[in-house]
């Protein structure tokens, strides 16, 4: 290309036109190499898959999907004061509990659950990741040609953040899939004028806010590209109309849902916590450098500079300038938005980069395009050597960052899946199950039992700890929702510890309504619980579960790297962080008789009490649960089921 003076700035080579012979790489068509990459990546996913969810964020999506599949509703009303309520479920004025997350991903979860069962729904994120790789390739193919386009999905498949979130159960991989596929169709439309490609691409891109609200900001870049390219086509108004209708198709049901659920189509569940107010200039000044360090470090590594240079070069090249500004307006506004968010990355690089994961597609595509243009000026052997070295460095960097965290993560989910399978075998549906919080998050997603935490039987106010943002300023962001806490605290207002204990123990028996009551824990914990009960209650052992050796080896291992536990959404000392987790590796393991920090809106002191012996209900002492090792999400992620060799399921048979 040339500037206004005619000086050549960059020699640009477009992909081979259709009339030329297809490109080949080492004698094979690029499609064969793409297939080989996908097969290898699928092998990685299969080797690390387990049909379980493992964090509070996952419960907000997957439990919502299960409820939608079973009841046709995205909300529920508790049927007992001691019922387990996930960290990310918020209460409305009508007393209904909604997940703070939109229902786009839960709709897919519900469909998978209805057709193939709940285990199949856990396969959605690996499936989305494969589709994202395919969409990224076809997007890069339009810009860089078939051979060089292979680098874009390869960069993603080697990226540790991408691989982690293909195996974890959150919404970020769904957004990556929708963005990559939508952009591929959008760029194809801009070159062919095909209205069906435009409509389908707009549907995919319009679905992004139904999965994650903040990513609606992508509309800035997408809308700019749509108008820019439409002006060069016949009847530009028709193309703009088709694109707008396609985007509206998935957005309209979301707006109708929010109108009925939250009083206005523009309101979301985040309005219940004022979290939308947690953006500001002061946060940006504190966090901007942290984000830049994270992106260049555990986020993108060397791909950050390569991709950024590629985006800049695309913007400078007149023919591809719309695509350059499309990528630029996807990357920059969303990055600036999260830099201005009140939740800082600090030492949680892995947790932070999930917010920017969809933009990795932009960096990968722009980087592949830039390398394809260097082929015009750089000798082929030199470029091949340099590119191979770059890929090798990226693979080593990604591999070492991924191996330890992936091993721990998969061991954790396999342990949860093993416990769930045993419970399905021995506990009838509708039974009451008492368990650790992380197991409850998984069982809540399965949706077959009534769930309560043993700590709730202490009679203490449930889930009552507020985060640091929940202060006297009613407009300040409060992820734990002050109203939810107020409702839970009022249930026990004015009651002595002994009276609260009587109420909760009787509530358990009433709620069971003749169904069995089960407790899951380590053998010594169950024994202490049994010794704390009086009045003729019997503990009948149902099953013992030998935990996988891989879990015992990784359960208490410190989190790898500065990012802490992958996918963790908290920051040191902040149990109310948006992701609902505290970072592993930064806090000591919860003590046997110490209070613990749970997730937002779902934590309270454990044990304690007067040691009194009630003579009603289940016959629990006030100190019955003292000594039970029930951590919050951090404790659950690292220390549940701790490093024990087995767990036991017992049935609690109340006295007549």
N, C-alpha and C positions, 0 to 999 in steps of 0.2 A: 504494500500500500504506500501512498505518498501523502505528505501534508500539503498545505496550501501553496507552498513554494515548489512543490514537485520533488522534494527530497524523499528518497525511499527510507521509510522508518522500519518496516517489517515485511519480509517476504512471506506471503501467506499461500499455503497450498490447500486447496479444497479437496474433499474426498473424491475418489475416482468416480467419474460419471458412469451411469449404467452401461454405456456402450463398451467400456473397457473391460478386459478380463478381470474377474474377481481377485482381490488381494489374497495372498497366502502368507502364512507365518511358519517358517521351517517346514515348508512343503505341505502344510495342512491348512484348510480353510479356517478363518477365525471362529466360525460357529462351532467347530470341533473343540477348539481351545476353550471357548466359553462353556461348552457342555462339560469338559473335564474340570474346569474350575467349580462349576455348580455341583458336580458329583463329589468332589473333594470336600466342598463346604458342607454339603448334606451329610457326609460321613462324620464331619466334626460335630454337627448338631445332633445327629443320632447317638453318637458316643457320649454326649453330655446331657441327654434329655431325661427328664423324670416328670411324671404327670402330677405335679404339685406346684402350688404357689408358696412364696416364702416371705412376703413382706406386706406391710399395711397398704401400700399403694396398690399392690396386686389385688388385695381384697376389695378395694374401692371399685375396681373394674370387673373382676371375675365374679365376685359375689353378687354384684349388680346384674351381670349377665345371667347368672343362675336364677335369680329371682324373676327376671324378665321371662326366662324360659318356662319357669314353673307356674308363675302367677299372671304373667302379662303386664306386670307393673314394675316400675323402676324404684318404688318406694315400699316401705313397710311401717307398720305400727307395732311397737313391742307388745308382747302378750304377758310379760312379767317384768317386775322391777329388777330382777337379777339377770335378765337376758343379756347375753353378750352383744355388744354393739361395736362394730369396727371403728377404727380410729377416724376414718374419712367419711363417716356417715353423720350428717348434720340434720338438726330438727327444724321444722318450719313452725309457723304459728298454729297450724292445724294439728300439730303433734305427729306429723309424718316425718320419717327419716329418709333423706335422699343422700346418695353419694355426692361428694363435692365434684365428681368428675362427670362429664357429659356422657350421653348414652350411645354415641356412635360405635365405639368399640364393643360395649356390652351387647349391642344388637348382633354383631358377628359372633360373639361368645354364645349368646342365646341360641342362635341358629345351629351352631356346631353342637351344642349340648342337646338340643332337641333331636337332631338327626343321628349323632354318633356317640353321645354321652359326654360327661364332664371332662373325662380324660382327653378326649379329642380336642376340646377347646384350648387346652394348654399348648397344643401344636400350632396355634395361630401365629405366634410371634416368629418361630422358625420359618413358617410358611411365608409370612410377610417379608422376612429378611431375604429369602430366595427371590421373591418377586421384586424386591427392591434392587437386588443385584442385576436382574434382567432389565428392569426399567432404566437403571443407570447405564447399562451397556448401550441400549438403543438410543438413549439421549446423547451419549458421547459419540456414538456412531454417526449421528447426524452432523456433528461438528468436526470430529477428528478422523473419520474413516474407520473401516472395520478392524484393522490391525491395532492401531493406537487406542481405539476405544476399549480394548481388553484391559488396559491399565486401570480404567476407572473402577469397574467392579472388583478388580484385584486389590486395589488400594483399600476398598471397603472391607473385603473379606479378610484382610490382614490387620485391620484396625481393632484393637482390643475393646474399645468402647462399643463399636458396632457388634462385635461377636457376643459381648456380655449381654447386650439388650436383645439379641436374638434368642437368648436362653432365659432371660428374666421375663416377668409378666407385668409389664407396664405398657404405656400407650405410645412410647417414642418410636418403636419400630413400625407401628401402623402408620404413623405420620411420615416416616421415611419412605415407606412403600407407596403411599398415596402421592407424595411429592415427586418421587422419581418417575412413577408411571404417568402422572399428570403432565409433568414437564416434557417427557418424551413425546406424548401425543400432541402437546401444544406446539412444540418446535416442528413436529412433522406436519401439522396443519399449516404453519407459517410458510412452509416450503411447497405444499401441495394445494392449499386452499380447500382441503377436504372438510366439509362441515361436520361429518360424523366423528372425525378425529377431534375436532374442536369441542363438540358436545361431550363426548366421553371423557376427554381430558379435563373439561370444566367440572364434570360430575366428581371426578376423583379429587381435584383440587378443592372444590367446594365442600367435600366431606371432611377436610382437615379440621376445621373448627368444631365439628361434631365429635372429634376424638380428643383434641386439646384446644381449649379456648384461646390461649395467647398466640397460637400460630395463625390466627386470623390476620395477623400482621403481614403474612406472606401476600395478601391481596394487593399490597402496594406494588410489588414487583410484577405479579401476574397481571394485574389490571393495566399497568403501564405497557407491558409487552403486548397484550391483546390489542389495545388501541393503536399502538405504534405499527404493528404488523397489519392490522386491518386497513389502515389508511392506504396501503399499497395494493389492496385487492379491490376487485369490483364489488359494488354494494357493501361498503364497509359497515353500514348500519346493521345489515343482516348478520354478519359475523359477530359483531358486538352483542347483538340480541341473542344469538344462539349460545354464545359463551356465558352471558348473564343468566339465561334460563337453565343451562346445565349446572351452574354453580348453585342456583337457587333450589334445585331439586332436592339435594340432601339437607340444605339449610332450613327449608320451610318446616319439616317435621320437628327439628330442634327448636325453632322459635315457638311453634305451637305448644310443645312440651313445656318450655320455660314459662310461657304465658300461664298455663294452668298450675304449674308447680310453684313458681316464684313471683307471680303477679304481674309480670311484664315480659314480653318476648325478648327484651334486651337484658333481662336479669339472668344471673346464673347462680349456682349454689355458692359460689365465692362471695356473693353479696351477703350471705349469712355470717361471714367471718370478717368482712371488710378487707379481705386480702388484696382486693383490687386497688387499695390505697397504698400499698407497700412499694411504691415506685417513687423515686425522687433523685434530685441532683446530688444530695449529700451521700446517698447510697452509691451513686455512680462514681463519685470521687474516691470512695473507699474501695470499690470492687473492680474498677476498670483494669488496673494493672494485674490484679489477681486473675482475672479472666484471660488476659493476654498471655500470662505465664502458663495458665492451664491449657489453653488451646495449643500452644507451641510445645508443651510438655506431654502430659499423659493423654491429651485430646487427639491432636492430629500429627504431632511430631514434625518431621521434615515436609510432610504434605502441606502444611499451613503456608509456608513461604512459596512453594511451587504453585499451589492453587491460587493464592492471592495474586501472584505475578500473572497467572493465566487469565484471571478475571480482568485485571488491568489491561492486558494485551487485547482481549476480546472487545473491551470498551473502546480501545484505540483504533480497531479495525472497522472501517465504515460498514462493510457488508454484514459483519457479525455484531455490530454495535448493539442492536436490540437484545440479542442473547447475552451480551456482556452486561448490560444494565439490568437484565432480568436476574442474573446470578448476583450481581452487586446489591440489588434491592431486596433480595432474599436473605443475604448474609449479613449486611451491615445493620439494618434496622432491628432484626431479631437479636443480634449480639449486643447492640446498645441497650435494648429493652432489658435483657437479663443482667447487664452490668448495672442498671439502675434499680434492680430488685433488692428488697431489704435483706434477703437471705444471701449471705456471703459464701463464696466457695471455700475460703480458709484452707483447711487440709483435706477437703472433700472433693478432690478433683474428679474422681469417677462419678460422684453424684452430681456434680455441676455440669459436666460435659453432656449428660443426657439431654439437657435443655437445648443444646446446640447440635445434637446428633443429626437432624435432617439437613442442616447446612453442609455436612460432610459430603453429601452428594455433589453440591456445587463446587467445592474444592477439588474433589476427585475428577470431575468432568473437565473443569478448567485446566487442571494440571495435565491431564491426558492430551487435551487440545494443544497446550503450549509445547509439549514434547513432540507432538506431530509436526509442529511448525519448525522446530529446530532441525528436523530432518532435511529441510530444504537447504540449509547452510552448513550444517555440521557433517563431516564424513560419516558414512553409514557405520563403519566399524567403531569409530569413536563414540557415536551416539548409542550404539547397541551396548557397548561396554559400560558407559555411564549409566544408562537406564537399568541394566542388569544389576549394577552395584547399588543403585538407589532402591530397587525392589528388594535386594538382599538385606540392606540395612533396615528397611522398613519391616521386613519379615522378622528379623532378629529382635528389633525393638518391640514389635507387637507381640511376638511369641513369649518373651520373658515377662512382659506386663500381664499377659493373659493366663498363663499356665496355672499359677498358684491360686488366683482368685477363682478361676473356673473350676478347679478341682474341689475347692472348699464349697463353692456354690452348688455344684451338682450333688455333692455328698449330702448337703443339707436337704435338698429337695427329695433325694432318694429316701432319706430317713423319714421325712414327712409322708411320702407316698406309702412307705412300708407300714407306718402306724395307721394310716387311713385304711389301707386294705385289710388290716387285721380288725379294725373296728367295724368295717362293713361286714366282715364274716361273723362277728360275735354280737354286735349290738343292733337290735332291730330299729327300723326307721321310726322316728318320733320319740325315741328315748332321750333322756337328759344326759349330757356328757359334760363333765368338768375336766378342764385341761389347761395347759399353758397357753398364753396368748398367741404365740405363733402357730401352734397347732389349731387353735380356735379359728384363726384367720383362714387356714386351709379348710377346716371342716365347715366353716360358714360358706365357703365357695362350693363345697360338695352339696350342701343343702339338704341333708337327710336327717339331721338331729336337732334337738333343742340344746342350745349351748350356754354355758355359764362358766365363770372363772371361780376356782376355789376361793380366791381372795375375797370375792363378793360376799361369801358367807360369814366374813368377819363382822358384817354389819356396818362397816365404814362407808362413807359416801363414795359412790362409784366414780371412777374416772375424773377425779376432781382437781388435778393439778393444772394450773394455767401456765402458759408459756410466758416468756418475758415480754411478748408483744401485747398481751392482754392486760392493759393498764387502765387507768382511770379515763383515758381519752377514748370515748366511745367510737371515734372514727379510725382509731389505730387498727392495723391488721391483727387479727386474733385467730390463728388457724385452729385453735382448740374450741372455738365457739363458746362464748360466755353463757349464752342461753342454754345450751346443752348441759353445761356444768351446773347452772342454777337449778334446772329441773331435777337433776340427779341428786343434788344436795338437799333439796326440799323434801325428798322422800323420807329423809331421816331427821328432819329438823325437829328439835325439841326432845328427841329420844335419847335415853342413856345408852351407853355401849351394850349393856345387857338387853335392853328393850330392842335395840336394833338387831342384835343377834337373834333374838326370838323371832322377829319379823322375817328376817332373811331365811332362817332355817325352815320356818313354816312355809314360806313362799316356795322354797325348793320342793317340798313335799307336795304342795298344792299344784304347782306347775307341772310336776311329773304326771299327775292325774292317773296314777296306777301304772304308768310306764316305768321300765327299769331306769335306774340312775347309775351311771358309770363314772369312774374316776381313772384318769390316766396319769402316771407319774413314775418316778424311779422307785424301786422297791422300798428303800428306806424312808422315802417321803410318804408313801402310802401307809407304811407301818406307823409312822408318827401321827398321821392323820387319824388312823383307826384308834390309836391309843388316846387320842384327844376326844373321842366321841363316847357318849354314855347312853344308857337307856336301852340296851339290847340290840343295837344296830349291828348287823353282820356284814363283814366284808368277804365277798365270795370271789376268789380269783377266777378270771375268765380266760386270760391269755397272757403269755409273756412274749415280748418282742425283742429278739436279738438284733441290735443295731449294727449296720454295716461297719466293718473295720475301718473303711475309708473315712467314715464320719468321725469315729473316735479319734483318728489321727489328725483331723482337720478342725474339730469342733472348738478347741481351745487355742488353735494357732493364731498368732496375731495377723491382722489384715495385711496383705501385701501392698507395698508401695505407699506413697503419700496419699493416695486416694482413699484409703480405708476400705471398708467393705463395698464391693461393687454395687451400684444401685442405691446405696444409702442416701437418704434424703435429709439427713440432719447435719448439724454442725456441732463441734465440741461444746458440751454444756447447754445445748438447746434442744430439749426433747420436743419442742413445739415446731420444729422446722417443717417446711412445707411437705417434704417427702415423707414425714412421719417416722423417721428412724434416727437413732443416734449412731455415730460412727463407731464401727468396731475398731479395736486396736488403740483407742484413745482413752478408754475408761476402764477401770478395774472391773473384774467380774463381780456381779452383785453378790453380796454376802448372804449367808443363810438366814439371818434374822434382821436384815437391814431393809429400809424402804427401798423401793426400786422406782426407776423412771420409765414410764411407759410411753406409748405414742400419744399424739395430740388428742385430748379428750378421752383418754383411755388409760389413765394411770392413777394409782393411789397407793398409800403405804400398805405394806403387807403385814399380816400377823398381828401381834400385839394383843391388846385387850386385857381384861381383868383376870382371865383364867377361871371365869365362873362356869358353872355347869347348869345349863338350862334344862328344864324338864318337859320341854314341848318340842314339836317339830322333829327335826332330824337328830336332836340331841347333841348339837355341836357345842364344844366349849368356845368361849370367846377367843381363846388362844389356839384354836384348832389348827389354823393354817400357819402358825408360827413355825418357821424353819423350812417351809416349802420353797424350793428354789424356782421362783417364777419371775423371770426377768421381763423387762420391757422389750421392745423390738431389738435393741442392741443386745440385751441379754439373751433373747431368743435366738438371734442370728448366730451368736458365738457360743452360748452356753446352754442351749436347749437342743437336744437332750443332753447337754453337757458332754462329758467324756465317758459316760456310763456305758456299760456293756448291754444293758437291756432296760426296757420299760415294761410296766405291768398294767394291765387293764383289770380293774376290779368292779364288781357290781355292789353297790351299797343297798342293802336290804333294810329299810326302816323297821322299827318295832311297830307292832300292830297299834 
